[in-house]
């Protein structure tokens, strides 16, 4: 199951730090996380940037259910919010 997450973070935050934090707080269902877009410009404060992540979850022994993925995504966002003052890009 793949889900995208776009967050707005401080401009000087290294994108690698985001990846490391996602990996650190994710449970064993996270198979991969990649950055697929970084945006600075119209609609984003000049001291911020938008980073879009694609998270892939898998369990080789069973089919995952939406509530598991939703919880994992909520945990990731909460951690990014607390550690980097991230906000959800809408």
C-alpha positions in Angstrom: 0.0 0.0 0.0 1.4 3.4 -1.0 0.3 6.7 0.6 1.6 10.2 -0.1 2.2 12.8 2.5 3.0 16.5 1.8 4.3 18.6 4.6 5.4 22.2 4.9 8.6 22.5 6.9 11.3 25.1 7.5 13.3 25.9 4.4 16.7 25.1 6.0 15.6 21.6 7.1 17.5 18.9 5.2 15.1 16.5 3.5 17.3 13.6 4.6 16.3 14.5 8.2 12.6 13.9 7.3 13.4 10.5 5.8 15.3 9.5 8.9 12.6 10.6 11.2 9.9 8.7 9.2 12.0 5.6 9.3 12.6 6.0 13.0 9.0 6.3 14.0 7.4 3.9 11.6 6.6 0.4 12.7 7.8 -2.7 10.8 5.1 -2.2 8.2 7.0 0.6 6.4 8.8 -0.9 3.5 10.1 2.3 1.8 9.9 6.1 1.9 10.9 8.4 -0.8 10.8 12.1 -1.5 9.1 12.8 -4.8 8.7 16.6 -4.8 10.2 19.6 -3.1 8.4 22.9 -3.8 9.2 26.5 -2.8 7.2 29.3 -4.3 3.7 30.6 -4.7 1.5 29.6 -1.8 4.3 28.6 0.5 5.9 31.1 2.9 9.3 32.3 1.8 11.0 30.7 4.9 9.3 27.3 4.2 9.2 24.5 1.7 6.8 21.7 0.8 8.2 18.2 0.8 6.1 15.4 -0.6 6.8 11.8 0.5 5.6 8.5 -0.8 5.4 5.9 2.0 5.0 2.2 1.0 3.7 -0.3 3.6 3.7 -4.0 3.3 3.2 -7.2 5.4 4.3 -10.3 3.5 2.1 -12.5 5.6 -1.3 -10.8 5.2 -3.2 -8.0 3.6 -3.1 -4.7 5.4 -6.3 -2.9 6.3 -6.9 0.9 5.9 -7.1 1.5 9.6 -3.5 0.2 10.1 -2.2 2.4 7.4 -4.2 5.4 8.6 -2.7 4.9 12.1 0.8 4.6 10.7 0.4 7.8 8.7 -1.0 9.7 11.7 2.0 8.6 13.8 4.4 9.7 11.1 2.7 13.1 10.7 2.5 13.7 14.5 6.2 13.0 14.8 7.1 15.4 12.0 4.8 18.0 13.5 6.5 17.7 16.9 10.1 17.4 15.8 10.1 19.8 12.8 7.0 22.0 13.3 5.6 20.5 10.1 2.2 21.3 8.9 0.1 19.4 6.4 0.1 20.9 2.9 -3.4 21.2 1.6 
